[in-house]
Amino acid sequence: MAGNAQQAHWQSVYQRHPHMYGEMPSEPARYAAELFRGRGASIVLELGAGHGRDSLLFARAGFTVHAVDFSPSGLEQLARAAEHDGIADRITTTVHDVRNPLPLPDESVDAVFAHMLLCMSLSTSDIHALVGEIRRVLRPGGSLVYTVRHTGDAHYGAGIARGDDIYEHGGFAVHFFDRDLVDQLATGWHLDEVHPFEEGELPRRLWRVTQTLP
């Protein structure tokens, strides 16, 4: 399923299943909030924010948050929740396809968080370009925390093969990472940690990657 079709699919999913991931923040976001706070960050960019459960965590923790997603429905849910919680002034939402350059100036954020965004239906070249854009918008010493499903996941090799280690299962296309790709994306960064964990049904098998810009 091509990227534009995936965008339409996610838009439909958020419309049919508001707050589909629940209101509780993810464990990787809890980890990232503590890491970012400890490193003195104040401005956080979340890529693939969806309906905002993790962006809301960052805002409640006192960060200024740029929330980016390609689903207007998801971001509308986030904006309503932020307004309800009285933290709308801390969150900016932007509808954006990460296959295009990020709509932020150079060195404008202190930290970037992306939970399962990099392992969506993006080609390897798209992923490298996106990490290059993340590097551009991060200030020196800034942190990137991202999570991806990897080739040890039960769905790897299952469903419809789309090439480039992308498999579509149940309408969702996933780019499964191997360790070599993680290491490639860390070129020119300090790779702090590659932490394996499990989440959700099956369960999904993921890596939580932390890397720091020199």
Phi and psi in degrees as a GROMACS rama.xvg file:
@    title "Ramachandran Plot"
@    xaxis  label "Phi"
@    yaxis  label "Psi"
@TYPE xy
-67.3218  165.062  ALA-2
-57.5907  -42.0275  GLY-3
-65.7066  -36.2421  ASN-4
-68.5171  -37.4305  ALA-5
-64.3522  -38.3213  GLN-6
-60.4281  -46.1483  GLN-7
-63.9857  -37.464  ALA-8
-63.3939  -47.844  HIS-9
-64.6728  -38.284  TRP-10
-59.7896  -43.7237  GLN-11
-64.4956  -41.0824  SER-12
-61.8103  -46.4002  VAL-13
-65.8013  -32.0861  TYR-14
-70.2732  -38.969  GLN-15
-82.3059  -26.6838  ARG-16
-131.987  73.8944  HIS-17
-56.3145  141.271  PRO-18
53.409  44.6002  HIS-19
-62.011  -24.3841  MET-20
-97.8858  9.1006  TYR-21
83.0593  178.488  GLY-22
-98.787  -14.2188  GLU-23
-77.8978  136.175  MET-24
-66.6855  156.705  PRO-25
-72.6432  157.04  SER-26
-63.6519  -40.0941  GLU-27
-59.6234  -34.7794  PRO-28
-68.5594  -37.7562  ALA-29
-61.4452  -44.2772  ARG-30
-59.2448  -48.0766  TYR-31
-62.8456  -40.8213  ALA-32
-60.0091  -42.3752  ALA-33
-67  -42.6012  GLU-34
-61.9422  -48.9116  LEU-35
-62.2396  -41.7009  PHE-36
-62.1107  -44.4908  ARG-37
-64.8061  -24.4071  GLY-38
-97.4218  8.10961  ARG-39
77.2678  20.1118  GLY-40
-71.3194  151.236  ALA-41
-129.136  -26.7326  SER-42
-117.112  121.064  ILE-43
-117.734  134.253  VAL-44
-103.883  122.37  LEU-45
-106.958  123.495  GLU-46
-99.0619  131.746  LEU-47
73.2365  46.1548  GLY-48
-68.7248  -20.8644  ALA-49
58.588  -134.606  GLY-50
-86.834  3.7725  HIS-51
97.4457  13.503  GLY-52
-59.3323  -33.7305  ARG-53
-86.1235  -36.4263  ASP-54
-59.7271  -38.8748  SER-55
-64.4433  -39.1289  LEU-56
-59.1661  -47.7846  LEU-57
-61.9343  -42.7509  PHE-58
-65.6014  -41.5973  ALA-59
-64.0583  -27.19  ARG-60
-80.8992  -1.6048  ALA-61
102.11  0.270479  GLY-62
-79.4134  151.605  PHE-63
-85.1455  130.039  THR-64
-121.368  130.521  VAL-65
-102.082  113.26  HIS-66
-105.038  120.877  ALA-67
-120.047  134.305  VAL-68
-157.704  158.278  ASP-69
-93.9088  6.38376  PHE-70
-106.005  109.39  SER-71
-58.4611  -36.5993  PRO-72
-62.5296  -43.9784  SER-73
-60.7578  -46.2217  GLY-74
-69.1636  -30.6062  LEU-75
-64.4213  -39.0097  GLU-76
-64.2  -40.8869  GLN-77
-61.9204  -46.485  LEU-78
-61.8155  -40.0832  ALA-79
-64.9315  -41.9312  ARG-80
-65.0943  -40.4127  ALA-81
-64.896  -39.4913  ALA-82
-64.4188  -43.7883  GLU-83
-61.0968  -37.849  HIS-84
-85.4528  -4.03774  ASP-85
75.1769  25.0345  GLY-86
-123.562  21.1136  ILE-87
-61.9664  -27.1322  ALA-88
-71.3677  -11.5857  ASP-89
-99.687  -5.23985  ARG-90
-125.987  128.398  ILE-91
-112.532  129.122  THR-92
-108.253  140.882  THR-93
-138.854  124.658  THR-94
-78.7793  121.011  VAL-95
-157.986  141.937  HIS-96
-96.0498  118.983  ASP-97
-71.6642  -0.820462  VAL-98
-73.9445  -9.32479  ARG-99
-108.971  159.764  ASN-100
-54.6432  142.174  PRO-101
-65.5875  139.404  LEU-102
-83.8187  50.5795  PRO-103
-137.128  150.897  LEU-104
-70.675  164.674  PRO-105
-59.008  142.058  ASP-106
49.0271  47.6448  GLU-107
-108.284  -6.45143  SER-108
-130.972  156.377  VAL-109
-94.0348  -22.9657  ASP-110
-156.459  151.608  ALA-111
-131.019  136.14  VAL-112
-128.011  135.809  PHE-113
-147.361  105.385  ALA-114
-93.8731  105.006  HIS-115
64.1962  19.5441  MET-116
-79.7639  -42.6383  LEU-117
-67.3466  -20.1516  LEU-118
-100.743  22.439  CYS-119
-80.2599  -162.972  MET-120
-78.2421  64.7815  SER-121
-116.01  138.579  LEU-122
-71.6274  164.442  SER-123
-58.5409  -39.5503  THR-124
-67.2665  -36.931  SER-125
-60.0971  -43.3804  ASP-126
-65.0611  -44.2105  ILE-127
-61.4889  -41.8804  HIS-128
-64.0647  -39.4686  ALA-129
-65.2136  -44.2143  LEU-130
-64.3477  -32.5349  VAL-131
-63.0331  -39.9533  GLY-132
-67.5407  -39.1346  GLU-133
-60.0963  -43.8877  ILE-134
-60.2052  -39.5533  ARG-135
-62.978  -43.5524  ARG-136
-84.548  -15.2462  VAL-137
-78.579  142.527  LEU-138
-76.0559  154.307  ARG-139
-54.1733  135.422  PRO-140
85.0038  0.0774403  GLY-141
-73.1454  160.375  GLY-142
-112.309  142.563  SER-143
-120.363  125.224  LEU-144
-120.276  120.94  VAL-145
-135.981  155.739  TYR-146
-123.702  145.78  THR-147
-145.724  148.009  VAL-148
-75.8771  143.646  ARG-149
-119.609  178.756  HIS-150
-72.1309  -3.40371  THR-151
-89.134  0.805557  GLY-152
-74.4011  147.162  ASP-153
-63.7463  -24.4049  ALA-154
-86.124  -7.33401  HIS-155
-65.7475  126.786  TYR-156
85.4686  -2.49995  GLY-157
-103.315  162.865  ALA-158
78.2294  -150.881  GLY-159
-93.5074  120.349  ILE-160
-75.4649  125.915  ALA-161
-109.609  5.07247  ARG-162
84.3981  159.43  GLY-163
62.2717  35.191  ASP-164
60.9825  26.4339  ASP-165
-103.22  127.939  ILE-166
-129.912  135.702  TYR-167
-100.476  128.196  GLU-168
-140.282  120.534  HIS-169
64.9691  27.4721  GLY-170
91.1763  -10.8956  GLY-171
-105.482  126.763  PHE-172
-96.7963  133.317  ALA-173
-128.367  133.136  VAL-174
-95.2877  109.683  HIS-175
-84.451  129.08  PHE-176
-89.0262  141.008  PHE-177
-103.573  169.27  ASP-178
-64.6894  -30.9206  ARG-179
-61.1569  -39.4215  ASP-180
-66.1545  -41.1768  LEU-181
-57.3084  -46.2627  VAL-182
-65.6683  -38.2304  ASP-183
-61.4127  -42.896  GLN-184
-68.7481  -18.2043  LEU-185
-92.1956  1.4366  ALA-186
-59.6432  125.786  THR-187
85.6489  -1.48429  GLY-188
-112.138  170.477  TRP-189
-96.2904  118.039  HIS-190
-86.0281  103.709  LEU-191
-75.1124  -43.4289  ASP-192
-163.551  142.736  GLU-193
-122.812  103.689  VAL-194
-107.221  117.757  HIS-195
-78.862  141.634  PRO-196
-154.937  170.973  PHE-197
-124.478  150.89  GLU-198
-151.79  141.586  GLU-199
71.4269  -157.817  GLY-200
-76.2793  161.655  GLU-201
97.8819  -58.9899  LEU-202
-87.1311  163.311  PRO-203
-68.548  139.597  ARG-204
-107.486  126.187  ARG-205
-134.32  165.067  LEU-206
-114.094  138.298  TRP-207
-103.735  115.068  ARG-208
-106.482  130.821  VAL-209
-119.867  124.443  THR-210
-140.119  153.305  GLN-211
-124.008  136.439  THR-212
-80.0726  127.784  LEU-213
